[in-house]
Amino acid sequence: MNASLNSRDLLGLGFMTFALFLGAGNIIFPPQVGQLAGNTIWSAALGFLLTGVGLPLLAVVALARIGGGLNTVTQPIGKVAGAVFGTLIYLTIGPLFATPRTATVSYSIGFVPFVGESELALAIYSAVFFLIVMLISLYPGRLLDTVGKLITPILILGLSALAIAAVFWPVGSVTLPSGPYTEHAFAEGFTQGYQTMDALAALVFGIVIIKAISDKGITDTRLLTRYTIIAGLIAAIGLALVYVSLIWLGASSGVLAPNAPTGAPILNAFVNHSFGPLGNLLLALVIVLACLTTAIGLISACGLYFSQLLRISYPKAVVLLSLISMLIANQGLTQLIAIAVPVLLTLYPIAIALVLLCLAMSCWRHPPSVFIPTLGVAALFGLMDGLRAADIGDFLPHWLHALPGASLGLGWVLPVLVTLCLSAGASRFLAPKG
């Protein structure tokens, strides 16, 4: 008789998946989107939800259908190219950007209001934070119980209190949009959704979710696929509710912290206004738990990947990744965000194209002849967008600026679609089914 998950385990799996995704960027960026979008909030929210919820869900579904991790979905482009792309993804959502950011965000929002800003305080906090992350990550088979059934319910209660206050007791009224949101609210919300890094994280978390299911004795491929998709759906619903409430919070209560560089000052001002002295404690609880669960997922996933790539034991990989993340976290939140933007603009076109290609895998008669040119063009145009975002792209040809959406970091869309159509047609012509 095949093993199966009961309703409690399945709900815990969904909660675990939700908690893995709900980290630093998921909380600090939506309020700022709402503040800047003003009365174009719903257009901006739709764009944000597409990249912040839709893409991660599609990625989880793609991984579930293929039945593997990033190594499996990159097989059509070859081992070397797959390893290069995989390493870049894991380094970005791992020790170089996303994982250190979980510590800096939780420190900036959860502890600075109590202890003040100082390099020593950040160093002590990041050391304790990553010690806890490391100890839990050393046992990936227990993530469903420790994260899904223990930590996440507490996190959901805190988020619910914050969301209810934002929706029913807003501080002010929605104002006019500012900056790019004045004319391009949807596109700006779409690219701001990159900052959550969830589409990249989904390519990594898929294997963590599948392992958590298999560790419960599930070996049937169909059940593995079904449970993974259900977990992704539960996580997507939870993320969408969180994003909409936080975007509304920024739009309706952003007057408390005008011209905020991130969503952190908006959140701090709102909880102080709505909950008084207890507000900072509530926010600290939500932020720390959200960032802790994401960091655990990221370190676990990166540990599994790099232990195989570097041929070292999983515990050694976890310890090494935790130490590197702790050191980089001490660079501070603002610096990490500034560096991450060009990297994300480079990698996201590749990740989006990869997910869509995998979802349509049955349509390609010869996958390599479709994957290689399409992802190659996505990488080329993503790199050019990244160079421009880093202000080192003056040497790039001026015609790039004329591409649809180029000013918004979406100039890659048309070239990638054209390449996909041409390569898919050539694939059917050159490699017909016998």
N, C-alpha and C positions, 0 to 999 in steps of 0.2 A: 504494500500500500504506500503510495507516494505521500510524502509529508506536505503540509500546506499551512498557511498562516491563518490564524483565527482573526476575528474582527479587531481585537485589541492590538494584536501584533501589526496588523495592516495599518491601523490608525497611527500606531507608534512609528511605523516606517515612514508614513506621510509626514508626521511631525518632525522626524529626524531630517528628512529631505528639505523641508521648509526651513529648519534651523540651520542646516548647512549653507543654504543660499543667503539667509538673512544675516548679513554681516555689516561691515563698516559703511560701504558705499550705499547700501540699501536704505540706510537711515539718514545719512548726512546730505545726500544730494536731492531727494524729492522735495524737502521744504524749500530749498533754494530755487528749484524749478518753479514751484508754485508762486514764490515771491516775485520772480522775474516775469513769469507768464501773465500774472494779473488776470484780466478778464478773458484772456485766451487760454485759460487753465485747462479746459477740456481737450482742446486740440493738442496742447503740449503733453497732457496726461496720456492721450492715446498713443502718441509717438513714443513716450517713455515706456508705456506698458508693452509695446511691441518688442522693444529690445531688452527691457528689464524682466519681462515675464514670458512673452511669446517665444522668443528665441531660445531661452533656456529649456522651456518645455519641449520644443521641437528637437533640441539636442538630446534630451533624455529619451525621447521616443525613438530617435534615430539609433542611439546606442543600445536601447532595449531590443529593437528589431534586429540589429546586427548581432547582438549578443556578446559585445566586448567593449573594450575601452578605446582610448585614443589610438593605440597601436593598430587596432583592428580597422578603424574607419579610415586610417591613412594608408592602408595597404596598397590601394591603386596607384599611389604616387611613388612607390618604392621605399625600401628600408631607409636609405640615407636621407631622402627628403622628409620622410615621415618622422625620423628621429630628430632632425633639425627643428621641424615645426613643433613636434611634441615637447622638445626641450625648451623652446621659446615660450610655449604656453605654460608649461609647469613652472618655469622660472618667474613668469609674470604673475601668475595667480599664487605663486608660492613665495619663496624667500626674498625676492627682489622688490615686490610691490604690494600685492594684496594681503599677504599674511602679516607683514610688519604693520600695515595700515590698520589691521584689527586692533593692535595694541595702542597705536597712536590715537585712533578715534575714541576708543573706550576711555583712554586716559584724559583726552581733551574735554570730552563731554561729561564723563562720569566722575572724574576726580579733581580736575582743575578748579571747579567751583568751591571745593573744600580745602584743598592744599595749596592752591596757587600754581602758577607756571614756573617750573625750574627744571634744569637739565638733570639734577640729582634725583628729583622726584620721578621724572620720566624713566630714568635708568633703573631705579628700584622697582617701579611698577612693571616695566617691561620684563624684568628678570623674573618676578613672581608670576606674571601672566603666562609667560612661555614655559615656566616650570610646570604649571598646572596643565597647560596644553600638551606638553611632552609626556607627562605621566599618563594622561588619558589616551593619547594617540598610540602609546606603546601596545595597547590592546584593542585593535580595530574591530575584532569580533564582538566586542561589547558595546559598540556605538549605538545600536538600536535600543539597548536598555538604558545606557547612561545619558545619551542625548535625546533620543526619541521619547522615552517614557518618564524621565526624571527632570531634565533641565527645560525642555521645550514647553511643557504645560505652564511652568512658572513664567517663562518668557511671554507666552500668549496672553496670560492674565495682565501682565504689565502693559503690553502693547494695546490691549483692549481698553484699558483705562485711559491711555493716551489718546487713542482714536476717538473714543466717545466724547472726551472733552473737546477735541478739535472740531468734531462735527456739530455738536449741539451747543457748545459755548465758545464760539469764535470771538476773538478780541476785537477785531475791526471789520471793515468791509473790503471787498476785492477792489484793487486799484487798476490803473492802466498798465499794460505791458511795457517792458523796457528792453533795450538792446535788440538782439536778433529776434526775440519773441514778438516784436511789433509786427513783423511781416512774415516770419517763418516759424511760427510756434510749433507746428507739428514736426518739422525737420529738426529744429533745435532740441525738442524733447526726445526725438529719436536718437540723436547722437549723444545727448546727455545720459541716456540709458546705458551707453557703453561703460560709464563710470562705475556702474554696479559690478562690472566684470562677470556677470552671471552667465552669459553665453559661453565665455571661456571656461568658467568654473564648471558648467554643466558637462563639458567634454572630459573633465577630470572627475567630477563627483559620480558620474555614471558607474564607473567601476567600483566606487565605494558603496553605492547603493546595491549593486548586484552582489557584491561580497557580503554585505550585511544580510541579504536574503539567503544566499547560499549557506552562510554560517548557521542558519536556522534549519538546515537539513533539506532545503529545497534544491532538487537536482533537475526537475522537469523543465525543459527549455521554455515551453509555453507558459508555465506558471511564473518563471523568472521574468519573462517579457511582460506578462500581464501585471504582476505586482510592481514592477519598475514603473510602468506607465501610470498605474493608479497612484503611486507615491508622487510622481511628477505632477499629476493633476491636483492632488491635495496641496502640494507645495505652491503650485501656480495660483490657486484660488487664494491661499493665505497671503502670498506676496502681492497680488493685485489689491487686496483689501488694505494692506499696509501702505502701499504706494499711494493709492487714491486718498486715504486719510491724511497722509503726511504732505502730499501736494496741496490738499485743501488747507491744511494747517498753515503752510507757507503763504498761500494766497490770501487767506483771511486774517492771519495774525502776524504776517511778516513786518507790519508796521512797528512791532516791538523791537526789531533789530534791523533798521534800514541799512542797505548797502553791505549786508553780511557777506564775507568772502566764501563761506560755506554754510551749510544748514545748521551747523553746531550752535552758533549764537542764537539763531531763531528758536531752536528747541529749548535751549537754556532759558531764554526770556519767556517763552510760553509756559513752561512748567512752573516757573517762579510766579507768574501772574495767575495761573489757574489753580495751583495746588499749594501755594505758599511755601513755607520752609520744607515741607515733605516732598515738594516737586522735584528737587534735585536728587533726592534719594530714589524716587521712582524712576527717573530718567537714568540714573547711574545703574540701577538694577537691570533695566531693559537693555541698555547699551552694552554693559559688560557681558551679560549672558548671550546676547546676539553675536557679539564679536568673538566670544570664547568658543561657541559652537562652530562658527565658521572656521576659526583658526584650527580647531581640532580636525575638521574635515579636510582642510587644505594640507595640513602637515601629514595626515594619514595618507591622503592620495599621493602627495609628492613622495612620501616615504616609500610607498609601493612601487612607484615609477622609477625613482632613482636607485633603489636597491637592486632592481633588475638591470637598469642601464649601466650602472657602475659596478655591478656584481659585488655588492657589499650587503651585509645583513640589514634587515628592516629596522631593528632597534638602533643600529649605528646611523642609518639614514635619518631617522626621526630626531635623534640627538643633534646631529650636525645641522639639519634644517632649522631646528628650534633655536640653536645658537646664532646662526646667520640672521634669522628673522629678528631676533632680539637686538642684535647689533645695528641692523638697518633701521629698526623702529626708532632708534634714538636720533635719527636725522630730523624727525618732526613731521607733522601732518602736512603742512603747507608745501614743504619740499617734495614729499612723496607724491602729492597730487600733481604738482607741476611737471614732474618727470614722467608720471604715468600717462598723461594725455597723449603725447606723440606716440608712445608705444601702443596704446590702445587703438588709436586711429590706424596704425600699421597692421595690427593683428586682427581686428574685428572683421574687415572685409574677407579675409581668408577663412575665419571661423564661420561666418554666415554662409559663404559659398560652400564650405565643406559640409555643413549641416544639411543644406538644401540638396546637395548632390547625393548625400547618403539616404535621405528620405525618398529620393526618386531612383534608388539603385537599380530596381527592376527594369527601369526604362533604358538603361545603357547596355548596349550589346557588347561593348568593349570598354569597361570603366576607365582604364588608364588613359585612353585616348580622349576622354571627356574630362577627367579629373585634372590631369597634368596641365593642359593649356588654360583651363578655367581658373584653377588655383594659382597658376603662374601669373596670369593677368591680375587677379585679385591681390597677389603679393606685391606686384609692381606698382599698382596704383595706390595700394595701402601705404607702401613705403613713401611714395611721393606726398601723400597727405600727411604722413607723420613728419617728414622733413619740413614741410611748410608750417606745421603746428609748432615745431621746434625753432622756427625762424632761421633755418639754414637751407631753405629751398629756393634762394634767389636765382640759382643757375638753371632751374627747371623751365621748360618751354612755356611760353605765355598761353598757348592754345589750351593748356590744361584748365585754365581759369574759365574757359568758355563751355566746358562740359556741364550738363545739367546737374545742379546740386553741388558744384565744385566749391562754392564759397561756404558751404555748410558741412564739408567733409564727406560728401556723398558722390563725388565725381567718379568714383569707381563703379557705380551701379551699372551705367549704360555699357561701358567696355566689357564688364564681366558678363552681362546678359547676351551681348552680341557674340562674345567668344563661346559662351555656353551653347547658343543656337548653332553656330558654325561647327563646333567640335562634335556636338551630338549628331548633326546631319552627316558629317564625315564619318563618324563612328558607324552609323547604320549602313553607309555605303561601302566602307572598306571592310567591315567585319560582319557580314550578314549571318544570320542564324541558319545553321544547316538543318 
